[in-house]
Amino acid sequence: MFWTYFLILIATFVLATFYGRSRALQVSNAQAVKLHSRPGYHGGFLAIVTVIPALLLLLAWVIVAPNILNNIVISESADYLSGLSKPEVEAFLRDARAIAFGGIVGFTDAGKEHAAELFASLSRTSNILIGVALAALVAAGFVFGSRAIVPSMRARHFVERSVMVALIVCSAVAIFTTVGIVLSLIFESLRFFQQVPVLDFVFGTHWSPQSAFIGAGAEQTGTNPEVFGAIPLLVGTMLITFIAIMVAAPIGLLSAIYLSDYATKTVRSVAKPVLEILAGIPTVVYGFFAALVVAPFIRGWGESIGLSVSSESALAAGVVMGIMIIPFVSSLSDDVINAVPQSLRDGSAGLGATKSETIRRVVLPAALPGIVSALILAISRAIGETMIVVMAAGLAANMTINPLEAVTTVTVQIVTLLVGDQEFDSAKTLAAFALGLLLFCITLALNVFALRVVKKYREQYD
């Protein structure tokens, strides 16, 4: 019902805008000059006071209602939930909710059927109550707003302040989201480092979290910190990223130079959109291509000249990843090169320089900050890629710089550690947060480096 109510509120917002505008013209006898604010601002005022309170209530209901329903169902189904662990209770509620709304579950029983009936009944009641509350709020807001529209009303001030508040809220959401991500990584990583020393994690050379526990079954006596060494993962990540950049940087940069300074308008209008299509291809498709085409080709080529090539290799993943990030380098570099003032090109030509000399000695140095930013963005994209590595490079944590061997990356291991229903109380699962924090620090260092380069060279050419 959320989307139904949401679409109704959006339609009401539009209608209230038109009605408020008409109402403003009506109270001014169709003479807009008598109004303090333009009629459009009065329409915006009426739409805001009519819809926004109801929309906020709807969002609050979406957030709070599921927890309330779950608590009621749990209290009414206490006989069926006795003795179940927290994950089992969550699975019970998930199955009951699926049964209530027409989903498919593995098996059912009397407890789940009882809980499903409760979910269905409570959901219908909740939908009716929220619908009545929304209608009352919309009606009250509409009546209040309609009566408040008079020629002397400062509707423009109200609308502009409301828009400013919305912009501040959006900015705050982005900031708090970033802070929340960082804090969650830090707190969970601290829990991990209570079990595994930081130095063992950062400088360890063996990664095998599946064998982290000392003992077996009920006889587990602790955690072996020696199997949480992140160096093999960092080596694999940097190796694949290096191969990807070696593919993407020259191809992307040379493509940008050609499109900006050599290609005709017709060629550019066709080539640039085609090149940028690469950025829209899903990474799983790249993974299929790497696993089914590139990896067998590299293995066959290597064996033909007597090399031992793994069926899953860093070279295959790096090459395909490089193809994937070519648009990041090409498109951004092309925009930056086109932004270089034509006067610099004309001055170089006036001194007798050829076009190639102008590009090498004038255009590229002037565009260097933007090119560095494009490369850093491409590197960050390559470091964070997962699907291609899973399908083409494998899961083996080998500490090697041989591109013909199988390796793994930080992001792949994060996914591997968190697959399935997990409880975040062991070093094995908490290691994913430590890896995330390590990856965050690496990308942050890259961004800081890029900002320093941009700041240094931008001052020279402004």
N, C-alpha and C positions, 0 to 999 in steps of 0.2 A: 504493500500500500504506500510505501514511502514515495515511490516515483509518481504514483497517481496524485497524491497530495502535492508533491513538488511541482508537477506540471500545472496543476490547478492554480497554485500560488503564482507561478510565472505568468499564466494567462491573466490572472487577476491584477498582477503588477502592470501589465500592458494596458488593460482596460482602465485601471485607475489613473494611469498617466494621461490617457486621452480625455477621460472625464474631468480630471483636475484642470487640464488646460481649458476645456470648454467652460467649466465652472468659473474660472478666473475671468474669461471674456464675458461671461454672463453678469457677474457682479460689477464689472466695469462698463456695462452697457456697450460691449464690443469696442471699447476704446482702450487699447493696450497701454496708451501713454499715461493713463490714470493709475496704472499698477506700479507698485514699487519694484517688482520683479517681473520678468517676462513670463508669459503664460506657461511656457515650458517648465519653468522652475516650480510653478504651482502644481503642475502635473506631477513632477518628480516628488514634491512634498507629499501629495496625497498618496502616491504609490508607496513611498517609504513608510509612512505611518500606518498604511493599511496592511502591507504584506510583511515587512521586515520583522515585527514582533512575532507574527505567526510562523515565519520561516525559522527564527531562532528557537521557538518552542518545538517545531518539528525536528530540528537537528538534535536538540536535547533529548527528545523522545527516542530518536534512533539510537543514541548513545546509551541511554539509561534503561530503556524498556527490556532489552535482552537479558540483562542481569537481574532485573526484577522478576521476569518470567522464570528464569532459571532457579532463583531462590524459592519462589513459590512452588515450583514443581518438585524441587528437592525436599522441601518440608512436607509436601503432600505424599511423596513417594519414599518416605524414610524407611518403611518396612522392606522395600525392594533394594535399597541402597546400603543397608547395614553390612559392614564388613568389607566394602569395596574401597579400594585406594582412590586417590584423587584422579589419576589418569583414567581409571575404570569408570568413575562417576562422569567424567567429561565425555568419555566414549558413549556411555549410557544416554546422556542428554543429547549428544549429537545424533544418535540413532533415533531417539524418540522424536526429535525435531524433524528429522528426515521423513519418518513415518507420518507425522502430522501434516506435512505439506507435500505429500505425494512422492517422496524420494524412495530410493532403493537401499536396503540395508542387507548385511550378510545373513542375519537371523533375527528373529523377534521372539518375544515371550510376553507373559502377562504384565510384567512390570513396564516394559517398553510401550505396550499398547495403552496401559493406564496413563503413563506419562504423555504419550502422544495425544490422547484425548484432552488432557489438561492443557497441553500446548495449544491445540486447536481452539479450545474454548476461550482460554485467556487471550489468545491473539485476536480473536474476533471482538472480544470485549474491549481490548486495548485500542483496536482500530476505530471502533465506534466512539470511544471516549476522546481520543485525540482528534477525530474528525469534528466532533461537537466543539471541542476547545478551539480548534483552528477557525471554525466558522464564527464562533463568538468573538474571537480576537479580530478577525478580518472585518466583521460587521462594526464592532466598536471603533476600530481604527478608521474605517471609512466614514462613519458618522462624524467622528471628531475632526477628521481632516477636512471634510466638506464644509463643516460649520466654521472652521478656522480660516478658510480662504476668503479674505477681504482685500480690497485694493491696497491697504496700508501694510499688509503682511509682508515681512522680509523673508520670502520663501527662498531666495537665492542664497542667503546666509545659511539657512538650515540645510539645504541640499549640498552646498559646498563643504560644510563641516561634516556632514554625513559621509561624503565621498572621502574626505581626508581621514576620517576615523577608519573607514574600510581599508584605505591604503596602509595606514599604520598597523592595522590588525594583520593584513597580509604580510607585511614586512616582519612583524613580530613572530608570525607563524614560521616563516622561513628561518629566522634567527634561532628561535627556541627549538625547532626541529634539529638544526645543526648541533646546538648545545646538547640536546637530548641524546643524539646519536653518539657524540663524543663521550658524554658521561656514562652512558650504558656500556660502551666499550671499556672505559677506564675501570668502572666498578667491577664488571665481570672479569676483566683481566687481572685485577688485584686478587680476586678469589683464586684465579688460576695460579698466580705467582706465590700464593700461600702454600701451594702444594708442589710447585715446580720452581726452582730458583730462576731468577731472571737471566743470569749468565748462562745457565744450562740451556735455556730456551733460545736465547739470541745467538749463542756461539756453538751450540750443539751440532754435531754432524750426523746424527742418526735420527730418522723420523719414522716411528712405527707406533702410533697411538693405540692400535689394536692390541698390542702386547704391553700396555701401560701398567696393568695391575700385577702385583706380585702375588703369586699363589693362584688358585683356581676355585671357582664356585664360591661356596661359603667360607673357604679358607683364605680369601684374599686378605692380605695383611697391610697393604699400602699401595703407593704409586711409585713406579720407577721413573725418575725424572730424566734418565739418560735417553729415553725414546722420544723426547719432545724437542729435538734439535731442529731449529728452523732453517739452518744453512742450506740443506738440500732443496728446500722449497724456494728459497731466495735465488739460489743458483739457477734452478729451472725457470723461474719467472723471468730473471734477467736474460737468460739465454734466449728464450722464445721472444721476449720483447726486443732484444738486440737484432735478431733475425728479421722480425717484423719491420723494424725501423729501417734496416738496411734495404728492405724491399720498398717500403712506402716513401721514405724520404727522397731518394733520387727520382723515382717515377712521379711522385706527386709534385715535387718542386719543378722538375723539367716540364711537366704538363702545364703547370701554372704559368711558367715563363712563355711557353708556346701559345697558350690561349690568350695571354694578355698582350703580347708584343708581336707575335708572328701570324697568328691565325686571322683569317678574314672574319667579318661579322657573321657570314653564313655558317662557316665551320664552327665558330664559337657558340652560336645559338643552338647548334645540334650537339657538339661534343661535350660541352659543360653539363647540360642536363643528363646526358647518357652516363657521364662519369660519376655524377652525384647519385645515380640510381644505386650504385654499390653500397651507399650508406643506408639504403632502405631495405636491403636484403636481410632477412632474419639470420641471426648468428647460427641457428641450428642448420640452416641450409649450407652455410659455409662449412660447418662441421661435417655434414654429409659429403660435400665436395672434397674436403681434405681427407676423409677416411676412405672414400670409394675411388677417388681419382688420383689425387696428388700423392698420398702415402704409397699406394702400390706402384706408381710410376717411379718415385724416388727409390723404392726398394729394388725394383727391377733394373733401374739404371745403375745402382750401386753394385748389385750382384754381377752385372755384365762386365764391370771393370775390376771385379775381385774384392769389393768392399763388403763388410758385414753390416747390414742395415737392419734395424729393428722394424717390425711391422708397424709400430707406432713410434714416431720420431719427432724430436723437437724441430727438425727442419721442415717437415710437412706442416706442422701447426704454425710455425713462424711465417712460412711463405704465404699461407692462406690468410693468416691474420694480417700480414702486411698488405695483401690485396684489399682486405676489408677496410683498413684505415687510410687507404690512398685518398678517398674523398676528403677526409679531415685535413690532410696536408694540402691537397690540390686546391680545394675550394677556398679555404682561408688564405692561403698564400696568394692565390689569384686576386682576391679582393684587396689584399694588402698591397700587392704590386700595382694594381690599378689605381690605388689611392696615392701613389707617389706623384707629386706635381709634375705636369708635363713640362714645366719650365726647366726642371733639372735635366730632362732628356734633351730639350732643345739647346740648353747651354752646352751639354756634352757634345752634341752634334756640331754646334758652332765652333768648337775647338778642334774639330776634325776627327773625333772618335767614331768608330763604326758602331753599328747597332749592338753587336755582341760585346764590344768593349764598354758601351754605355750600360748594358745590363749588368756586366760583371763588376764594374767599378763605381757605378752611380746608383742604379736602381736597387740592386740586391742589398748593398750597405744601408740604403735609406729604408728599405723594407725589412731589415733584419729583426727589429723587435716583433713585428707581426709574424714573421716566419718562425722565430723561436717559440712564440706562443702556440702556433699551429703544431709544431713538433712536440711540444710538451703535452698539448691536448691529445695528440695521437699516442704518445707514450703512455699517458694515463689510461687511455682507452684500451691499449694493449695489455697493460698490467692487470686491469680489471676484467678481462675476458675469461670466460669459463668454458662455454660449450665447445668451442673449437679445440681447446686443450684436452677436454675429457674424451672427445671422439677421435682425435688425431695423435695426441702425445701420450695418453695413458695416465695411469695413477701411480706409477712407480716413482718413489722419492729417491732418485739416483743423483748423487753429487758428481756431475760430470759436465764438461763443456763440449763434449762431442755431440754435434747436432744430429748425428745419425742414430743416437740412442734415445730410449724412452725416458721422459722426465715428467714432472708434474709441477704445478704452480700453487701459490698461496690460495687463490680463489677456489681452485678445484678441491683442495683439502678442506676448506671451510664448508663447502657443499657436502663433501663426503662425511664430515663429522656430524653434520646436522640433519642427515637424511633420516626420515622416519620419526616416530614418537620418541623424543628424548627428554630426559630430566637434566636440568643444568645444575648438577651437584657433583659431578666427577671431573677429573682433570681432562678426560677425553673430550667431553663436550665443551668445557670452558676453554679448551685450547683454541676453539674457533674464534672466540672473542679476542684472545691474545694475537692470533694471526690477523684479525681485522684491524686491531690497533697498530700492529706493525705495518700493515699495508697503508693505513691512514697516514702514519708518520712518513712513509716513503713518498706518497703522492703529495703530501704537504711540503716536503723538502723540494720536490720538483717544482711545485707552484711558486715557492719562495724564490728559487733560482730563476725561474722565468720572469718574475716580477722585477728582480734586480737587473736582469739583462735589458728588459724593456725600459726600465727607468734610466739606465745608463745611456743607452743609445738613442732614446727618443729625445733627450735633451740636445743631442748633437744635431738632429735634423729638423727640429721644430722651426 
